[in-house]
Amino acid sequence: MSKKTLVIGASTNPERYSYKAIHKLIAHKHETIPLGIKNGKVANLDILKGFPEIKNVHTIALYINPDIQEQYYDYIIKLKPKRIIFNPGTENSYLEKLAKANNIEVIEGCTLVLLASNSY
């Protein structure tokens, strides 16, 4: 089943994990929306900027450090995702508590590993 995934921290740099995750999500047939701070494309998808209105987000995969996450708190909660994946280096106890208080599942893990192990 496709799980609509918003990737926050999308990058056009093939060395970045967000770039790799977007390609793997698409390969696993998940509707994928890249969100970043620079214009560009990843896997033929335009990188969105700002705080676009997106309906029915299942998963948010975070690829931004906790200091940058602060500006996204309200946006993330407003999207009402089913879960947030805190990829390595993005762990944030405040956002995790906020998510749980809003009935959003929290996973500290790696999107790439979850996909590779069919645990996504």
C-alpha positions in Angstrom: 0.0 0.0 0.0 1.3 3.4 -1.0 2.1 5.7 2.0 2.2 9.3 0.9 5.4 10.6 2.2 6.6 14.2 2.7 10.4 14.4 2.8 11.5 17.5 4.7 15.0 18.4 3.8 15.0 17.3 0.2 18.2 17.9 -1.7 19.4 17.7 -5.3 22.7 16.4 -4.1 23.0 12.6 -4.8 25.3 12.3 -1.8 22.5 13.3 0.6 20.4 10.7 2.4 17.2 12.7 1.6 18.0 12.3 -2.1 18.6 8.6 -1.8 15.4 8.2 0.3 13.3 10.0 -2.3 14.5 7.6 -5.0 14.0 4.5 -2.8 10.5 5.7 -1.8 9.5 6.1 -5.4 11.0 2.7 -6.3 8.8 1.2 -3.5 5.8 2.9 -5.1 5.2 5.4 -2.3 3.8 8.8 -3.4 6.6 11.1 -2.5 6.7 14.9 -2.0 10.1 16.6 -1.7 10.2 19.7 0.5 13.4 21.8 0.7 14.8 25.3 0.7 16.3 25.3 -2.8 14.7 25.1 -6.2 15.4 21.9 -8.1 14.2 18.5 -9.0 14.8 15.1 -7.4 13.7 12.0 -9.3 11.9 14.2 -11.7 9.8 15.8 -8.8 9.9 19.5 -8.2 11.2 20.4 -4.7 8.5 22.4 -3.0 9.4 25.3 -0.7 7.8 26.9 2.2 4.7 25.3 3.9 2.5 24.0 1.1 -0.9 22.6 1.9 -0.7 18.8 1.4 -3.6 16.5 2.1 -3.5 13.0 3.5 0.2 12.8 4.4 0.9 9.4 5.9 4.6 9.8 6.8 7.0 12.7 7.2 10.6 11.7 6.8 12.8 14.3 8.5 16.2 15.2 7.1 16.8 18.5 8.8 18.6 19.1 12.1 16.6 20.0 15.3 17.5 23.7 15.1 15.9 24.0 11.7 12.9 21.8 12.7 11.6 24.5 15.0 10.1 26.6 12.2 8.3 23.5 11.0 6.6 22.4 14.2 3.2 24.0 13.6 3.3 23.0 9.9 4.0 19.3 10.7 1.3 19.1 13.3 -1.2 20.8 11.0 -0.6 18.2 8.3 -1.7 15.5 10.7 0.6 12.7 9.5 0.2 9.2 10.8 3.9 9.1 11.7 7.2 11.0 11.7 10.4 9.2 10.9 13.4 10.9 12.7 16.3 9.9 10.6 19.8 9.7 12.2 20.8 13.2 13.3 17.3 14.6 13.4 16.2 13.3 16.8 14.3 16.0 18.7 12.7 15.2 22.0 10.5 18.3 21.9 9.0 17.6 18.5 8.6 13.9 19.5 6.6 14.9 22.6 4.5 17.3 20.5 3.9 14.6 17.9 2.8 12.0 20.5 0.5 14.6 22.1 -1.2 14.9 18.7 -1.5 11.1 18.2 1.3 11.0 15.7 3.5 7.9 15.8 7.2 8.6 16.2 10.0 6.4 14.8 13.7 7.0 15.4 15.2 5.2 12.5 16.4 5.3 9.0 13.9 5.5 6.1 16.4 3.6 3.8 16.7 0.8 6.3 12.9 0.6 6.9 12.4 0.4 3.1 15.1 -2.2 2.6 13.7 -4.4 5.4 10.1 -4.1 4.3 9.3 -2.4 7.6 8.1 0.9 6.0 
